[in-house]
């Protein structure tokens, strides 16, 4: 097949639609100047068709802080850091010295105060112990009724002239212990020169007839005094020869302590052969009380007081309160 004429020719490229700029007339001649081809600038920058130089691309610069420090700058920075560290260390050392010095001053002040107080106390003790201004010159006795205060004072007057702080209380106790009527005592030093002795005497509960004499005893059975005659106002206790620490004596004491004071003054004698058969003998017309044991003594005392109130005081007989719920009076 025969190709058409011109088929083998290469197709020419399509003409560009870009128009070349018209030649600008020169100022002198007014003739057109042929268009110039693009040329490179001195630095290789392409020029526009108008002949003006293309703008330069801005250079990207690194910020000043991102530059690598030189050896001198690094050395200066290290010196600055070293100076800062030395200044901080000096400040810390000054603070520590100041704090430690303040603590030391406070400790010294405390020690000085404590030492001064101790010295003052020591001086006061020395003055109180050895000063003749505080020597014993007066002995005051209080609470002595059955015992003579002069006798008690004479027993301890050998302490006169002794400083109050050096009084031998052991010797005082031994001297006052020789008085049976004294149950206990308390001493008080009153500066500058007085010793006060407060005495507590034993209260007698009854008299025990020992044959040749009468022994005045307290509730503990301690002999307060001994006399040839009976002591008025104190009942005679007869426990059949039992000792003061026997059960019969303890029952008698418990009964006497339970009886009202006004009724106790009427009791002339108390007998007991055992702890369960306590009997009271009243003074007057011959009335007696069958008490029994010491159990329930408080109730028995109330019942007895009521029976005595209801009974003719001139009538002799026996009050039986051994069973307080059925207490009776049996005329003689």
C-alpha positions in Angstrom: 0.0 0.0 0.0 1.4 3.3 -1.0 1.9 5.7 1.7 0.7 9.2 1.2 3.3 11.7 0.4 5.0 13.2 3.3 3.9 10.5 5.8 7.4 9.6 6.7 8.3 13.1 7.7 8.5 13.8 11.3 5.7 15.9 12.6 7.1 19.3 13.5 6.3 20.5 17.0 3.4 22.8 17.4 4.4 26.4 17.4 4.5 28.0 20.8 1.8 30.4 21.5 4.2 32.6 23.6 4.8 35.9 21.9 8.1 37.4 21.8 8.1 40.9 23.2 8.2 43.6 20.7 11.3 45.4 20.3 11.4 48.6 22.1 12.4 51.6 20.2 15.6 53.2 21.1 15.4 56.8 22.3 17.7 58.2 19.7 16.7 56.5 16.5 13.3 55.1 17.4 14.3 51.9 15.6 13.4 48.7 17.1 16.0 46.7 18.8 15.9 43.0 18.2 14.9 41.0 21.1 17.7 39.7 23.2 18.1 36.2 24.3 18.1 35.4 28.0 21.6 35.5 29.4 23.0 34.6 32.7 24.0 37.2 35.2 27.5 37.6 36.5 26.7 35.1 39.3 24.7 32.8 37.1 21.3 34.1 37.9 19.0 33.9 34.9 17.6 37.2 33.7 14.1 38.0 32.6 13.2 38.7 29.1 13.0 42.4 30.0 16.7 42.4 30.9 16.2 42.9 34.7 18.1 40.7 37.1 16.1 38.0 38.9 15.8 38.5 42.7 18.2 36.6 44.9 17.1 33.8 47.1 17.5 34.7 50.8 20.3 33.0 52.6 19.2 30.9 55.6 21.2 31.8 58.6 21.4 29.9 61.9 20.4 31.7 65.0 23.2 33.0 67.2 22.4 30.5 70.0 22.7 27.5 67.7 26.2 28.2 66.7 28.8 25.9 68.2 30.6 27.7 71.0 34.2 28.2 70.5 36.8 26.9 73.0 37.2 30.4 74.6 33.4 30.7 75.1 33.2 27.3 76.6 36.0 28.1 79.0 34.4 31.4 80.0 31.1 29.6 80.7 32.9 27.0 82.8 34.6 29.7 84.8 31.3 31.4 85.4 29.7 28.2 86.7 32.7 27.6 88.9 32.4 31.1 90.4 28.7 30.5 91.0 29.4 27.2 92.7 32.2 28.7 94.9 29.8 31.6 95.9 27.1 29.1 96.8 29.5 27.0 98.8 30.7 30.1 100.7 27.1 31.2 101.4 26.3 27.7 102.7 29.5 27.6 104.9 28.6 31.1 106.3 25.1 29.9 107.1 26.3 26.7 108.7 28.9 28.6 110.8 26.3 31.2 111.9 23.8 28.4 112.7 26.3 26.4 114.6 27.6 29.4 116.5 24.0 30.4 117.5 23.4 26.9 118.8 26.7 27.0 120.7 25.8 30.3 122.3 22.4 29.0 123.2 23.9 25.8 124.8 26.5 27.9 126.7 23.7 30.2 128.0 21.7 27.2 129.2 24.7 25.7 130.8 25.6 29.0 132.5 22.0 29.4 133.7 21.9 25.9 135.1 25.3 26.3 136.7 24.3 29.5 138.3 21.0 28.0 139.7 22.9 25.0 141.0 25.4 27.3 142.7 22.7 29.4 144.3 20.9 26.2 145.5 24.1 24.8 146.9 24.8 28.0 148.8 21.3 28.0 150.2 21.6 24.4 151.3 24.9 25.1 153.0 23.4 28.1 154.8 20.4 26.1 155.8 22.5 23.2 157.1 25.4 24.9 158.8 24.2 28.4 159.6 23.6 29.0 163.3 20.8 31.4 162.4 18.6 28.4 161.6 19.4 26.4 164.8 16.6 25.0 166.9 15.6 27.2 169.9 11.9 26.5 170.4 10.0 23.2 170.7 6.2 23.5 170.3 4.0 20.6 171.4 0.4 20.3 170.1 -2.4 17.7 170.8 -1.1 16.6 174.2 -4.1 16.0 176.6 -3.4 12.8 178.5 0.3 13.2 178.4 2.2 16.2 179.7 3.5 18.6 177.1 6.4 19.5 179.4 7.5 15.9 179.6 7.4 15.5 175.9 9.4 18.7 175.4 11.9 17.6 178.0 12.4 14.3 176.2 13.6 15.9 173.0 15.2 19.1 174.3 18.7 17.7 173.7 18.1 18.7 170.0 18.3 22.4 171.0 21.0 24.2 169.2 21.0 21.8 166.2 20.3 23.3 162.7 16.7 22.4 161.7 18.0 20.5 158.7 20.2 18.3 160.9 17.7 17.4 163.6 17.9 13.6 164.3 14.2 12.5 163.7 15.2 9.0 164.6 16.1 10.0 168.1 12.9 12.0 168.4 10.9 9.0 167.4 12.7 6.8 170.0 12.1 9.4 172.8 8.4 9.8 172.0 7.9 6.1 171.6 8.5 5.7 175.3 5.1 7.4 175.9 2.4 4.7 175.6 -0.4 7.2 175.2 1.2 8.7 172.1 -0.1 6.7 169.1 1.6 8.8 166.4 3.2 12.2 165.9 4.3 14.5 163.1 7.1 17.0 163.2 7.4 20.2 161.2 10.4 22.5 161.1 9.3 26.2 161.0 12.2 28.5 160.1 14.1 30.1 161.5 14.3 28.2 164.9 11.1 26.3 165.8 10.2 22.6 165.7 6.5 21.8 166.0 5.5 18.3 167.2 1.8 17.3 166.6 0.8 14.4 168.8 -2.1 11.9 168.2 -3.0 10.2 171.5 -4.5 6.8 171.9 -8.2 6.7 172.9 -8.9 4.2 175.8 -11.7 1.7 175.1 -11.8 0.1 178.6 -10.0 -1.0 181.7 -8.7 -4.5 182.4 -8.4 -5.6 186.0 -5.0 -7.3 186.3 -5.5 -8.1 190.0 -3.3 -5.5 191.7 -3.9 -2.7 189.2 -6.1 -1.5 186.4 -4.7 -1.2 182.9 -6.2 1.4 180.6 -6.2 -0.1 177.1 -7.0 1.2 173.6 -8.8 -0.8 170.9 -5.6 -2.4 169.9 -5.1 -3.7 173.4 -2.1 -1.4 174.1 -1.8 -0.4 177.7 -2.0 3.4 177.9 -1.7 3.7 181.6 -1.7 1.7 184.8 -3.2 2.8 188.0 -4.2 1.3 191.4 -7.7 2.5 191.1 -10.3 2.2 188.4 -10.6 5.0 185.9 -14.0 6.7 185.9 -16.1 6.7 182.8 -14.3 3.7 181.3 -16.0 0.2 181.4 -14.2 -2.7 182.9 -13.5 -5.4 180.4 -13.6 -9.0 181.6 -12.7 -11.6 178.9 -12.0 -14.5 181.3 -8.3 -14.2 181.3 -7.9 -14.1 177.5 -5.2 -12.0 176.0 -5.8 -8.7 174.3 -5.3 -10.3 170.9 -8.0 -13.0 171.5 -11.3 -13.3 169.6 -13.3 -12.5 172.7 -11.4 -9.2 173.2 -11.9 -8.3 169.6 -15.6 -8.9 169.8 -15.9 -6.7 172.9 -14.0 -3.9 171.2 -16.2 -4.1 168.1 -19.4 -4.0 170.3 -18.1 -1.0 172.3 -17.2 0.9 169.1 -20.7 0.2 167.6 -22.6 1.5 170.7 -23.6 5.2 170.5 -21.4 7.6 172.5 -24.2 8.6 174.9 -25.0 5.0 175.6 -21.3 4.0 176.0 -21.0 6.4 178.9 -23.7 4.2 180.8 -21.8 0.9 180.3 -20.2 -0.1 183.6 -18.7 -3.5 182.5 -18.4 -5.8 179.5 -18.0 -9.6 179.9 -17.3 -12.2 177.2 -16.2 -15.8 177.5 -16.1 -16.2 173.8 -16.8 -14.1 170.7 -20.5 -15.1 170.7 -21.6 -14.2 174.3 -20.8 -10.5 174.8 -22.8 -9.0 177.7 -23.1 -5.4 178.8 -23.8 -4.2 182.3 -25.4 -0.8 182.6 -25.0 1.4 185.6 -28.0 2.4 187.6 -30.8 0.1 188.7 -29.3 -3.1 187.4 -30.0 -3.4 183.7 -27.9 -5.6 181.4 -27.8 -6.2 177.7 -27.4 -9.7 176.1 -25.6 -8.8 172.9 -24.4 -12.1 171.6 -21.8 -12.0 168.8 -20.4 -8.9 167.2 -22.2 -9.6 164.0 -24.8 -6.9 163.1 -23.6 -4.7 165.9 -24.8 -1.5 164.1 -28.4 -2.8 163.9 -28.3 -4.1 167.4 -27.2 -0.7 168.7 -30.1 1.0 167.0 -32.6 -1.6 168.4 -31.1 -1.3 171.9 -31.4 2.5 171.9 -35.1 2.2 170.9 -35.8 -0.4 173.7 -34.1 1.8 176.3 -36.2 4.7 175.2 -39.5 2.7 175.6 -38.5 1.1 178.9 -38.8 2.6 182.4 -35.3 3.5 183.5 -36.1 2.6 187.1 -37.0 -1.0 186.0 -34.3 -3.6 186.4 -34.1 -6.3 183.8 -32.3 -7.6 180.7 -32.3 -6.3 177.1 -31.9 -9.1 174.7 -30.7 -7.9 171.2 -28.9 -11.0 170.2 -31.6 -11.5 167.6 -32.3 -7.8 166.6 -35.5 -8.6 164.7 -37.1 -10.0 167.9 -35.4 -7.9 170.5 -37.1 -7.9 173.9 -36.8 -6.6 177.5 -37.1 -9.1 180.3 -37.8 -7.5 183.7 -36.0 -8.9 186.6 
